[in-house]
C-alpha cells in the first residue's frame, strides 16, 4: 500500500469514483494524501454502502479537503 500513493501521482488519472465503499478515517487520510499531488484529477466522488457503519463525518472530510488544493484541474467534488 505504501507504493500506491506515488504510483497514483505519476498517472494522469482524471476521475476517481468510489461507490458503496467501506472507509474510515485512516483510509480517507491515506487517499487524501495520495490525491494531493494529482494535478490531473478533475472529479472525486465517494458514496457509502447503504446501512453501513463505515462513514466519515463532516469533520474528517473537511480535514482532507486542503490536501486537494494542489488538484488544480478539480471540477467536481462530491463527498
Secondary structure, 3 states (H helix, E strand, C coil): CCCHHHHHHHCCCCEEEEEEECCCHHHHHHHHHHHCCCCCCCEEEEEECCCCCCCCCHHHHHHHHHHHCCCCCCCEEEC
